[in-house]
Amino acid sequence: MSCSMTVAAVRELRKTVTRRHVNTWTTLKPGDRLTLIEKGMGLPKGASQVVLAEVEIVAVDVRPLFPITFAEVVREGLATEDDLLEGMTPEQFCQFWMEGHGYGRHRLHWQFEAELTPCRRIEWRYLDSGASTSDPGAR
């Protein structure tokens, strides 16, 4: 699974959740193992994928994109617990996610659309660290 927008958070073992388009990763289930990579598509000829981490899936579900909490944005790797002023807000995350998945940007009714937009929430634990996603302080 590509983590091109959150490479640093994966390397630091801070990212433990991702949201993907609802039509992707449909067969993924708890217990499955994945290799997180830096970039999966658009590599120059002869280039190889850069492996970031090995993970085990602990939860997969489909839910509306919004509402999302600041704690979830932290788990997405786009803020830190100390980042209240510099990290992405839940609203910014929703707009960022919707733009990246073809829903447009700065739409007038983004919150309403985000409430109606399903996404696949994927949660994992890192295999090489023994970190648990159920206890964010256990990283």
N, CA, C and O atoms as a DFTB+ gen file, in Angstrom:
556 C
 N C O
     1  1       0.848      -1.167       0.000
     2  2       0.000       0.000       0.000
     3  2       0.900       1.240       0.000
     4  3       1.828       1.359       0.800
     5  1       0.603       2.136      -0.902
     6  2       1.390       3.356      -1.008
     7  2       1.011       4.351       0.082
     8  3      -0.166       4.543       0.385
     9  1       2.021       4.977       0.662
    10  2       1.830       6.004       1.701
    11  2       2.604       7.252       1.306
    12  3       3.257       7.869       2.147
    13  1       2.538       7.625       0.047
    14  2       3.380       8.695      -0.481
    15  2       3.169      10.048       0.201
    16  3       4.098      10.855       0.251
    17  1       1.985      10.311       0.721
    18  2       1.729      11.616       1.344
    19  2       2.060      11.640       2.827
    20  3       2.025      12.700       3.451
    21  1       2.380      10.488       3.395
    22  2       2.629      10.414       4.841
    23  2       3.872       9.578       5.152
    24  3       3.911       8.870       6.158
    25  1       4.871       9.660       4.301
    26  2       6.093       8.862       4.443
    27  2       6.737       9.066       5.814
    28  3       7.082       8.092       6.483
    29  1       6.901      10.309       6.236
    30  2       7.564      10.575       7.522
    31  2       6.776       9.957       8.675
    32  3       7.369       9.381       9.587
    33  1       5.452      10.070       8.644
    34  2       4.628       9.516       9.728
    35  2       4.728       7.996       9.779
    36  3       4.684       7.418      10.864
    37  1       4.862       7.338       8.633
    38  2       5.033       5.877       8.619
    39  2       6.416       5.519       9.146
    40  3       6.556       4.601       9.955
    41  1       7.428       6.233       8.696
    42  2       8.793       5.955       9.185
    43  2       8.897       6.143      10.691
    44  3       9.638       5.427      11.364
    45  1       8.151       7.110      11.215
    46  2       8.155       7.374      12.662
    47  2       7.149       6.499      13.412
    48  3       6.999       6.630      14.626
    49  1       6.460       5.608      12.696
    50  2       5.454       4.694      13.259
    51  2       4.295       5.435      13.908
    52  3       3.664       4.921      14.832
    53  1       4.010       6.655      13.420
    54  2       2.896       7.448      13.953
    55  2       1.600       7.182      13.211
    56  3       0.522       7.268      13.797
    57  1       1.690       6.863      11.945
    58  2       0.485       6.623      11.138
    59  2      -0.013       5.204      11.393
    60  3       0.709       4.235      11.161
    61  1      -1.239       5.086      11.868
    62  2      -1.807       3.770      12.149
    63  2      -3.171       3.577      11.497
    64  3      -3.813       2.543      11.681
    65  1      -3.610       4.579      10.732
    66  2      -4.914       4.532      10.072
    67  2      -4.786       5.196       8.711
    68  3      -4.028       6.151       8.539
    69  1      -5.534       4.680       7.753
    70  2      -5.661       5.356       6.470
    71  2      -7.100       5.243       6.019
    72  3      -7.809       4.308       6.390
    73  1      -7.519       6.188       5.228
    74  2      -8.839       6.134       4.610
    75  2      -8.630       6.065       3.113
    76  3      -7.860       6.833       2.538
    77  1      -9.331       5.128       2.493
    78  2      -9.225       4.927       1.056
    79  2     -10.615       4.968       0.441
    80  3     -11.623       4.857       1.139
    81  1     -10.651       5.127      -0.870
    82  2     -11.934       5.131      -1.582
    83  2     -12.674       3.844      -1.264
    84  3     -12.069       2.775      -1.186
    85  1     -13.967       3.947      -1.082
    86  2     -14.780       2.811      -0.654
    87  2     -14.713       1.636      -1.638
    88  3     -14.925       0.492      -1.236
    89  1     -14.426       1.894      -2.902
    90  2     -14.366       0.826      -3.899
    91  2     -13.008       0.134      -3.977
    92  3     -12.804      -0.738      -4.821
    93  1     -12.081       0.517      -3.104
    94  2     -10.761      -0.113      -3.110
    95  2     -10.558      -0.931      -1.841
    96  3     -11.266      -0.742      -0.851
    97  1      -9.609      -1.820      -1.875
    98  2      -9.241      -2.657      -0.730
    99  2     -10.457      -3.398      -0.165
   100  3     -10.590      -3.544       1.050
   101  1     -11.332      -3.858      -1.043
   102  2     -12.599      -4.460      -0.626
   103  2     -12.444      -5.833       0.018
   104  3     -13.333      -6.259       0.755
   105  1     -11.349      -6.534      -0.235
   106  2     -11.177      -7.871       0.345
   107  2     -10.260      -7.870       1.565
   108  3     -10.014      -8.921       2.157
   109  1      -9.759      -6.707       1.942
   110  2      -8.857      -6.599       3.086
   111  2      -9.608      -6.910       4.380
   112  3     -10.745      -6.477       4.568
   113  1      -8.957      -7.665       5.269
   114  2      -9.610      -8.030       6.526
   115  2      -8.579      -8.083       7.650
   116  3      -7.380      -8.191       7.393
   117  1      -9.049      -8.005       8.907
   118  2      -8.124      -8.115      10.036
   119  2      -7.296      -9.397       9.946
   120  3      -7.801     -10.466       9.604
   121  1      -6.007      -9.254      10.266
   122  2      -5.077     -10.378      10.169
   123  2      -4.256     -10.369       8.894
   124  3      -3.178     -10.961       8.852
   125  1      -4.749      -9.702       7.843
   126  2      -3.972      -9.586       6.604
   127  2      -2.723      -8.757       6.886
   128  3      -2.722      -7.875       7.744
   129  1      -1.671      -9.058       6.151
   130  2      -0.423      -8.297       6.274
   131  2      -0.165      -7.540       4.988
   132  3      -0.435      -8.026       3.890
   133  1       0.369      -6.329       5.151
   134  2       0.674      -5.468       4.010
   135  2       2.073      -4.903       4.137
   136  3       2.606      -4.755       5.236
   137  1       2.650      -4.594       3.005
   138  2       3.900      -3.853       2.944
   139  2       3.550      -2.423       2.579
   140  3       2.950      -2.179       1.532
   141  1       3.915      -1.478       3.427
   142  2       3.706      -0.070       3.129
   143  2       4.908       0.421       2.336
   144  3       6.054       0.191       2.721
   145  1       4.639       1.095       1.234
   146  2       5.702       1.571       0.352
   147  2       5.608       3.080       0.182
   148  3       4.577       3.701       0.441
   149  1       6.729       3.645      -0.266
   150  2       6.790       5.093      -0.466
   151  2       5.933       5.527      -1.642
   152  3       5.176       6.493      -1.541
   153  1       6.048       4.820      -2.751
   154  2       5.327       5.188      -3.967
   155  2       5.110       3.932      -4.782
   156  3       6.031       3.134      -4.957
   157  1       3.896       3.750      -5.282
   158  2       3.599       2.533      -6.020
   159  2       3.473       2.724      -7.518
   160  3       3.731       1.796      -8.284
   161  1       3.081       3.915      -7.948
   162  2       2.859       4.161      -9.372
   163  2       3.715       5.336      -9.823
   164  3       4.105       6.180      -9.016
   165  1       4.002       5.382     -11.111
   166  2       4.743       6.492     -11.668
   167  2       6.234       6.458     -11.395
   168  3       6.914       7.480     -11.485
   169  1       6.742       5.273     -11.059
   170  2       8.188       5.160     -10.845
   171  2       8.912       5.196     -12.188
   172  3       8.425       4.627     -13.165
   173  1      10.063       5.854     -12.249
   174  2      10.830       5.856     -13.488
   175  2      11.295       4.428     -13.839
   176  3      11.423       3.574     -12.962
   177  1      11.536       4.197     -15.094
   178  2      12.001       2.891     -15.547
   179  2      13.266       2.501     -14.780
   180  3      14.210       3.284     -14.677
   181  1      13.268       1.299     -14.252
   182  2      14.414       0.792     -13.509
   183  2      14.384       1.093     -12.019
   184  3      15.163       0.525     -11.254
   185  1      13.490       1.981     -11.602
   186  2      13.397       2.319     -10.175
   187  2      12.612       1.232      -9.442
   188  3      11.740       0.583     -10.020
   189  1      12.927       1.051      -8.191
   190  2      12.194       0.058      -7.416
   191  2      11.449       0.742      -6.274
   192  3      11.771       1.859      -5.870
   193  1      10.462       0.045      -5.778
   194  2       9.676       0.581      -4.677
   195  2      10.515       0.638      -3.404
   196  3      11.356      -0.228      -3.162
   197  1      10.277       1.657      -2.603
   198  2      10.959       1.813      -1.326
   199  2      10.016       1.312      -0.234
   200  3       8.943       1.879      -0.026
   201  1      10.418       0.252       0.458
   202  2       9.599      -0.311       1.527
   203  2       9.767       0.538       2.781
   204  3      10.886       0.842       3.195
   205  1       8.631       0.919       3.385
   206  2       8.634       1.718       4.602
   207  2       8.420       0.859       5.845
   208  3       9.087       1.056       6.860
   209  1       7.488      -0.096       5.765
   210  2       7.165      -0.905       6.944
   211  2       6.292      -2.087       6.555
   212  3       5.657      -2.102       5.501
   213  1       6.282      -3.067       7.434
   214  2       5.373      -4.210       7.325
   215  2       4.332      -4.035       8.420
   216  3       4.669      -3.722       9.561
   217  1       3.047      -4.241       8.066
   218  2       1.975      -4.050       9.031
   219  2       0.986      -5.208       8.988
   220  3       0.906      -5.951       8.010
   221  1       0.238      -5.336      10.076
   222  2      -0.865      -6.282      10.138
   223  2      -2.152      -5.483      10.327
   224  3      -2.224      -4.598      11.179
   225  1      -3.149      -5.799       9.538
   226  2      -4.431      -5.105       9.608
   227  2      -5.171      -5.540      10.871
   228  3      -5.286      -6.733      11.154
   229  1      -5.672      -4.563      11.625
   230  2      -6.431      -4.882      12.837
   231  2      -7.907      -4.524      12.710
   232  3      -8.729      -5.059      13.454
   233  1      -8.262      -3.635      11.789
   234  2      -9.668      -3.287      11.598
   235  2      -9.876      -2.687      10.212
   236  3      -9.029      -1.952       9.704
   237  1     -11.006      -3.011       9.620
   238  2     -11.404      -2.437       8.336
   239  2     -12.908      -2.207       8.405
   240  3     -13.668      -3.117       8.736
   241  1     -13.329      -0.998       8.094
   242  2     -14.766      -0.763       8.013
   243  2     -15.044       0.376       7.050
   244  3     -14.143       1.116       6.656
   245  1     -16.304       0.500       6.682
   246  2     -16.750       1.578       5.808
   247  2     -17.578       2.517       6.662
   248  3     -18.482       2.099       7.385
   249  1     -17.247       3.802       6.561
   250  2     -17.955       4.817       7.350
   251  2     -17.959       6.123       6.580
   252  3     -17.199       6.278       5.624
   253  1     -18.802       7.063       6.979
   254  2     -18.756       8.378       6.328
   255  2     -17.424       9.060       6.611
   256  3     -16.832       8.877       7.674
   257  1     -16.966       9.841       5.653
   258  2     -15.725      10.582       5.839
   259  2     -15.837      11.552       7.015
   260  3     -14.905      11.677       7.809
   261  1     -16.961      12.230       7.124
   262  2     -17.174      13.199       8.197
   263  2     -18.373      12.753       9.014
   264  3     -19.357      12.299       8.429
   265  1     -18.343      12.856      10.315
   266  2     -17.368      13.560      11.132
   267  2     -16.107      12.736      11.384
   268  3     -16.142      11.505      11.405
   269  1     -15.013      13.434      11.572
   270  2     -13.738      12.830      11.932
   271  2     -13.148      13.684      13.057
   272  3     -13.296      14.906      13.049
   273  1     -12.497      13.062      14.000
   274  2     -11.937      13.786      15.143
   275  2     -10.488      14.181      14.876
   276  3      -9.846      13.660      13.964
   277  1      -9.987      15.107      15.683
   278  2      -8.577      15.480      15.592
   279  2      -7.692      14.274      15.901
   280  3      -6.639      14.107      15.285
   281  1      -8.110      13.425      16.856
   282  2      -7.334      12.221      17.189
   283  2      -7.193      11.310      15.974
   284  3      -6.152      10.676      15.798
   285  1      -8.210      11.237      15.147
   286  2      -8.128      10.424      13.929
   287  2      -7.194      11.057      12.906
   288  3      -6.486      10.342      12.198
   289  1      -7.180      12.376      12.817
   290  2      -6.242      13.049      11.913
   291  2      -4.816      12.764      12.362
   292  3      -3.926      12.585      11.529
   293  1      -4.592      12.721      13.673
   294  2      -3.285      12.359      14.216
   295  2      -2.944      10.935      13.793
   296  3      -1.824      10.677      13.353
   297  1      -3.884      10.014      13.919
   298  2      -3.634       8.619      13.537
   299  2      -3.394       8.485      12.040
   300  3      -2.718       7.552      11.604
   301  1      -3.938       9.400      11.251
   302  2      -3.711       9.422       9.804
   303  2      -2.300       9.913       9.465
   304  3      -1.856       9.795       8.323
   305  1      -1.598      10.465      10.466
   306  2      -0.231      10.936      10.243
   307  2      -0.141      12.349       9.713
   308  3       0.924      12.776       9.266
   309  1      -1.240      13.084       9.753
   310  2      -1.255      14.434       9.194
   311  2      -1.270      15.520      10.259
   312  3      -1.487      16.695       9.961
   313  1      -1.041      15.125      11.476
   314  2      -0.896      16.047      12.607
   315  2      -0.259      15.241      13.727
   316  3      -0.193      14.014      13.657
   317  1       0.208      15.931      14.759
   318  2       0.664      15.238      15.956
   319  2      -0.163      15.752      17.121
   320  3      -0.842      16.772      17.011
   321  1      -0.103      15.052      18.218
   322  2      -0.896      15.448      19.379
   323  2      -0.524      16.842      19.864
   324  3      -1.337      17.504      20.509
   325  1       0.683      17.300      19.569
   326  2       1.141      18.626      19.984
   327  2       0.913      19.681      18.904
   328  3       1.310      20.834      19.073
   329  1       0.279      19.298      17.802
   330  2       0.163      20.135      16.611
   331  2      -1.127      20.934      16.501
   332  3      -1.532      21.255      15.384
   333  1      -1.776      21.264      17.575
   334  2      -3.088      21.893      17.469
   335  2      -3.105      23.101      16.538
   336  3      -4.120      23.364      15.893
   337  1      -2.010      23.833      16.457
   338  2      -1.977      25.013      15.600
   339  2      -1.384      24.739      14.229
   340  3      -1.741      25.417      13.265
   341  1      -0.487      23.764      14.112
   342  2       0.201      23.531      12.845
   343  2      -0.330      22.330      12.076
   344  3      -0.188      22.281      10.854
   345  1      -0.936      21.364      12.752
   346  2      -1.429      20.173      12.084
   347  2      -2.728      20.439      11.344
   348  3      -3.345      21.493      11.495
   349  1      -3.128      19.468      10.548
   350  2      -4.356      19.561       9.793
   351  2      -5.559      19.425      10.734
   352  3      -5.558      18.569      11.619
   353  1      -6.556      20.242      10.550
   354  2      -7.786      20.117      11.324
   355  2      -8.658      19.035      10.686
   356  3      -8.414      18.658       9.540
   357  1      -9.652      18.533      11.389
   358  2     -10.564      17.561      10.776
   359  2     -11.222      18.103       9.501
   360  3     -11.385      17.365       8.529
   361  1     -11.592      19.361       9.498
   362  2     -12.215      19.951       8.321
   363  2     -11.232      20.003       7.154
   364  3     -11.585      19.682       6.019
   365  1      -9.988      20.412       7.445
   366  2      -8.966      20.441       6.394
   367  2      -8.694      19.037       5.862
   368  3      -8.501      18.850       4.660
   369  1      -8.678      18.040       6.768
   370  2      -8.463      16.663       6.335
   371  2      -9.561      16.229       5.370
   372  3      -9.276      15.637       4.329
   373  1     -10.808      16.519       5.709
   374  2     -11.917      16.119       4.834
   375  2     -11.799      16.762       3.458
   376  3     -11.996      16.100       2.440
   377  1     -11.479      18.048       3.429
   378  2     -11.324      18.722       2.147
   379  2     -10.144      18.141       1.367
   380  3     -10.246      17.924       0.159
   381  1      -9.030      17.888       2.049
   382  2      -7.842      17.280       1.452
   383  2      -8.184      15.902       0.872
   384  3      -7.806      15.592      -0.258
   385  1      -8.893      15.084       1.642
   386  2      -9.245      13.729       1.214
   387  2     -10.195      13.783       0.023
   388  3     -10.017      13.056      -0.954
   389  1     -11.196      14.639       0.106
   390  2     -12.172      14.729      -0.990
   391  2     -11.515      15.206      -2.277
   392  3     -11.820      14.697      -3.356
   393  1     -10.619      16.177      -2.172
   394  2      -9.912      16.651      -3.364
   395  2      -9.057      15.531      -3.962
   396  3      -9.027      15.346      -5.179
   397  1      -8.368      14.792      -3.102
   398  2      -7.503      13.716      -3.566
   399  2      -8.239      12.519      -4.141
   400  3      -7.636      11.672      -4.800
   401  1      -9.540      12.446      -3.895
   402  2     -10.336      11.327      -4.387
   403  2     -11.391      11.770      -5.405
   404  3     -12.390      11.085      -5.619
   405  1     -11.149      12.926      -6.025
   406  2     -11.973      13.360      -7.144
   407  2     -13.284      14.030      -6.792
   408  3     -14.172      14.113      -7.641
   409  1     -13.436      14.507      -5.576
   410  2     -14.681      15.163      -5.184
   411  2     -14.607      16.680      -5.293
   412  3     -15.574      17.358      -4.946
   413  1     -13.499      17.230      -5.760
   414  2     -13.373      18.677      -5.916
   415  2     -12.820      19.340      -4.671
   416  3     -12.598      18.689      -3.649
   417  1     -12.602      20.637      -4.767
   418  2     -11.996      21.382      -3.665
   419  2     -12.820      22.625      -3.345
   420  3     -13.389      23.265      -4.229
   421  1     -12.866      22.947      -2.053
   422  2     -13.542      24.149      -1.569
   423  2     -14.957      24.258      -2.126
   424  3     -15.403      25.330      -2.535
   425  1     -15.635      23.152      -2.132
   426  2     -17.017      23.171      -2.571
   427  2     -17.857      23.818      -1.487
   428  3     -17.515      23.763      -0.306
   429  1     -18.916      24.408      -1.880
   430  2     -19.760      25.151      -0.963
   431  2     -20.300      24.275       0.162
   432  3     -20.374      24.717       1.309
   433  1     -20.670      23.067      -0.145
   434  2     -21.298      22.192       0.846
   435  2     -20.413      20.976       1.133
   436  3     -20.915      19.854       1.191
   437  1     -19.101      21.182       1.314
   438  2     -18.172      20.062       1.502
   439  2     -18.557      19.218       2.708
   440  3     -18.439      17.993       2.658
   441  1     -19.016      19.845       3.799
   442  2     -19.334      19.075       5.004
   443  2     -20.518      18.151       4.750
   444  3     -20.490      16.986       5.145
   445  1     -21.544      18.655       4.103
   446  2     -22.697      17.831       3.762
   447  2     -22.268      16.670       2.866
   448  3     -22.676      15.528       3.078
   449  1     -21.436      16.976       1.856
   450  2     -20.958      15.928       0.956
   451  2     -20.088      14.919       1.698
   452  3     -20.180      13.718       1.441
   453  1     -19.248      15.392       2.613
   454  2     -18.375      14.486       3.372
   455  2     -19.198      13.573       4.274
   456  3     -18.813      12.428       4.510
   457  1     -20.322      14.067       4.779
   458  2     -21.197      13.229       5.603
   459  2     -21.839      12.120       4.775
   460  3     -22.184      11.065       5.307
   461  1     -21.997      12.356       3.488
   462  2     -22.610      11.374       2.592
   463  2     -21.583      10.524       1.853
   464  3     -21.946       9.554       1.188
   465  1     -20.325      10.875       1.961
   466  2     -19.269      10.184       1.215
   467  2     -18.691       9.046       2.051
   468  3     -18.042       9.295       3.067
   469  1     -18.917       7.802       1.636
   470  2     -18.331       6.693       2.389
   471  2     -16.858       6.525       2.050
   472  3     -16.439       6.779       0.920
   473  1     -16.083       6.100       3.022
   474  2     -14.681       5.767       2.786
   475  2     -14.356       4.492       3.551
   476  3     -15.048       4.134       4.505
   477  1     -13.317       3.823       3.132
   478  2     -12.865       2.606       3.814
   479  2     -11.773       3.004       4.801
   480  3     -10.710       3.477       4.399
   481  1     -12.033       2.813       6.082
   482  2     -11.058       3.118       7.134
   483  2     -10.285       1.834       7.433
   484  3     -10.874       0.808       7.773
   485  1      -8.955       1.907       7.302
   486  2      -8.074       0.757       7.497
   487  2      -7.127       1.083       8.644
   488  3      -6.438       2.102       8.622
   489  1      -7.100       0.215       9.637
   490  2      -6.243       0.405      10.812
   491  2      -5.244      -0.739      10.884
   492  3      -5.581      -1.883      10.579
   493  1      -4.007      -0.432      11.289
   494  2      -2.977      -1.462      11.361
   495  2      -2.095      -1.296      12.583
   496  3      -2.147      -0.298      13.302
   497  1      -1.276      -2.329      12.783
   498  2      -0.199      -2.267      13.775
   499  2       1.075      -2.622      13.029
   500  3       1.061      -3.399      12.075
   501  1       2.176      -2.038      13.482
   502  2       3.475      -2.281      12.855
   503  2       4.038      -3.602      13.353
   504  3       4.050      -3.862      14.556
   505  1       4.506      -4.435      12.433
   506  2       5.046      -5.742      12.798
   507  2       6.456      -5.645      13.344
   508  3       6.832      -6.419      14.224
   509  1       7.241      -4.706      12.837
   510  2       8.639      -4.621      13.251
   511  2       8.837      -3.894      14.568
   512  3       9.958      -3.841      15.074
   513  1       7.762      -3.324      15.146
   514  2       7.935      -2.561      16.372
   515  2       7.124      -3.112      17.529
   516  3       7.406      -2.815      18.690
   517  1       6.110      -3.920      17.214
   518  2       5.227      -4.408      18.253
   519  2       4.269      -3.339      18.737
   520  3       3.576      -3.537      19.735
   521  1       4.216      -2.194      18.039
   522  2       3.323      -1.111      18.451
   523  2       1.876      -1.533      18.291
   524  3       1.531      -2.271      17.368
   525  1       1.057      -1.073      19.172
   526  2      -0.357      -1.395      19.145
   527  2      -1.148      -0.162      18.771
   528  3      -0.858       0.932      19.256
   529  1      -2.158      -0.324      17.904
   530  2      -2.995       0.816      17.550
   531  2      -4.061       1.058      18.582
   532  3      -4.650       2.139      18.595
   533  1      -4.340       0.108      19.447
   534  2      -5.388       0.313      20.433
   535  2      -4.935       1.236      21.550
   536  3      -5.770       1.783      22.269
   537  1      -3.643       1.419      21.710
   538  2      -3.112       2.324      22.731
   539  2      -2.121       3.271      22.055
   540  3      -0.949       2.930      21.900
   541  1      -2.594       4.485      21.643
   542  2      -1.714       5.403      20.927
   543  2      -0.426       5.719      21.685
   544  3       0.570       6.072      21.053
   545  1      -0.407       5.606      22.996
   546  2       0.793       5.871      23.754
   547  2       1.795       4.739      23.698
   548  3       2.907       4.873      24.209
   549  1       1.417       3.605      23.076
   550  2       2.289       2.437      23.040
   551  2       3.230       2.444      21.851
   552  3       3.905       1.447      21.591
   553  1       3.287       3.544      21.130
   554  2       4.153       3.594      19.954
   555  2       5.544       3.722      20.399
   556  3       6.454       3.783      19.571
